């Protein structure tokens, strides 16, 4: 087909197809075994979505539909490539990456979080990133230790 018979890409379509990269953290990409498997699954899903979008005949629609999966493909490819799997801690004497920590706050609330990689963190589901202020304050501490996070004091009740 001659180029003369193809649709011209509008500036609106061009802006839709040029999505900025997802930001990549400057911190080491520490992950648990499960975290790496999740990243690999997300990479496969992004690849599948990108391949599906590339099957669209209309060039402008193909570019529009492929933009987000392509951005995710670049992000998850980099995250899988740089992933450093950290083994589960062998001791529960001190808080470490992949530990689950139960602590009390000054207001009496008791909270429990597992310390994981940045892509794995989901505070509502009970996991926080190892680079979060709470995780940084707790890492290396033992049961009974009190740490300050901002204006709060947290006392470690259990490590598992």
C-alpha positions in Angstrom: 0.0 0.0 0.0 1.2 3.4 -0.9 2.1 5.8 2.0 -0.3 8.3 0.4 -3.2 6.0 1.4 -2.3 5.7 5.1 -3.7 7.9 7.8 -1.5 10.8 9.0 -0.7 10.6 12.7 -2.3 13.5 14.5 -0.4 15.4 17.2 -2.9 14.0 19.7 -2.1 10.4 18.6 1.6 11.1 18.8 1.4 12.4 22.4 -0.6 9.3 23.3 2.1 7.0 22.0 5.0 8.7 23.6 4.5 7.8 27.3 7.3 8.7 29.7 9.2 5.8 31.3 8.0 4.7 34.7 10.5 5.9 37.3 13.1 3.4 38.4 14.2 3.7 42.0 17.9 4.5 42.7 18.0 1.9 45.5 19.2 -1.6 44.9 16.3 -3.8 43.6 16.1 -6.2 46.5 13.3 -8.8 46.1 12.0 -11.9 47.8 11.6 -15.1 45.8 7.9 -14.4 45.5 8.7 -10.8 44.5 10.8 -12.0 41.6 8.1 -14.4 40.4 5.6 -11.5 40.5 7.9 -9.3 38.5 8.4 -12.1 35.9 4.6 -12.5 35.7 4.1 -8.8 35.2 6.8 -8.8 32.5 5.0 -11.7 30.7 1.7 -9.9 31.0 3.2 -6.7 29.6 4.7 -8.6 26.7 1.4 -10.3 25.9 -0.5 -7.0 26.0 2.2 -5.4 23.7 1.9 -8.3 21.3 -1.9 -8.1 21.3 -1.7 -4.4 20.6 0.7 -5.0 17.7 -1.8 -7.2 16.0 -4.2 -4.2 15.5 -4.4 -3.2 11.8 -5.0 0.5 12.2 -1.5 2.0 12.7 -2.7 4.9 14.9 -4.8 2.6 17.1 -2.0 0.1 17.3 0.4 2.8 18.5 -2.2 4.1 21.0 -2.9 0.6 22.4 0.8 -0.4 22.5 2.0 2.7 24.4 1.2 1.6 27.9 2.3 -2.1 27.5 5.5 -0.9 25.9 6.3 1.3 28.8 5.5 -1.5 31.3 7.6 -3.9 29.2 10.6 -1.6 29.5 10.0 -1.1 33.3 9.5 -4.8 34.2 12.4 -5.9 31.9 14.7 -3.6 33.9 13.3 -4.6 37.2 13.7 -8.3 36.4 17.2 -7.7 35.0 18.4 -5.9 38.2 16.5 -8.0 40.8 18.7 -9.2 43.7 16.9 -12.1 45.4 17.5 -11.9 49.2 17.1 -15.2 51.0 14.6 -15.4 53.9 16.5 -14.6 57.1 17.7 -17.6 59.0 17.4 -15.9 62.4 14.6 -13.9 64.1 17.0 -12.3 66.5 17.0 -9.0 64.6 14.9 -7.4 61.9 16.1 -8.0 58.4 14.8 -8.0 54.8 11.9 -10.4 54.5 11.3 -10.3 58.3 7.8 -9.8 59.6 7.8 -7.4 62.5 5.1 -6.7 65.1 5.4 -3.4 66.9 3.4 -1.1 69.1 2.9 2.6 68.6 2.7 5.2 71.3 -1.1 5.5 70.8 -1.5 1.8 71.7 -2.0 0.5 68.1 -0.2 -2.7 67.3 0.9 -3.2 63.7 2.5 -6.0 61.8 4.5 -5.6 58.6 6.7 -7.8 56.4 9.7 -5.9 55.0 10.0 -6.5 51.2 11.2 -5.0 48.0 9.8 -1.7 46.6 7.7 -3.4 43.9 6.3 -5.9 46.4 5.3 -3.3 49.1 1.6 -3.0 49.8 1.0 -1.6 53.3 -2.8 -2.4 53.1 -1.8 -6.1 52.6 0.8 -6.0 55.4 4.1 -5.3 53.6 6.3 -2.3 53.5 9.4 -1.4 51.4 12.8 -1.9 52.9 13.5 1.7 52.0 10.5 3.1 53.9 11.3 5.1 57.0 9.7 2.6 59.3 11.6 -0.4 57.8 14.9 1.5 57.9 14.4 2.3 61.6 13.4 -1.3 62.4 16.2 -3.1 60.5 18.9 -4.5 62.7 16.9 -4.0 65.9 15.7 -6.7 68.3 12.6 -7.5 70.3 12.2 -4.9 73.0 14.1 -2.2 71.1 12.4 1.2 70.8 13.0 3.2 67.6 11.9 6.7 66.6 10.2 7.4 63.3 9.5 11.0 62.8 7.7 12.0 66.0 6.6 8.5 66.8 8.2 5.8 68.9 7.8 2.2 68.0 8.5 -0.8 70.2 9.4 -4.1 68.6 7.1 -6.8 70.1 8.0 -9.8 67.8 10.1 -10.8 64.8 9.2 -13.7 62.5 
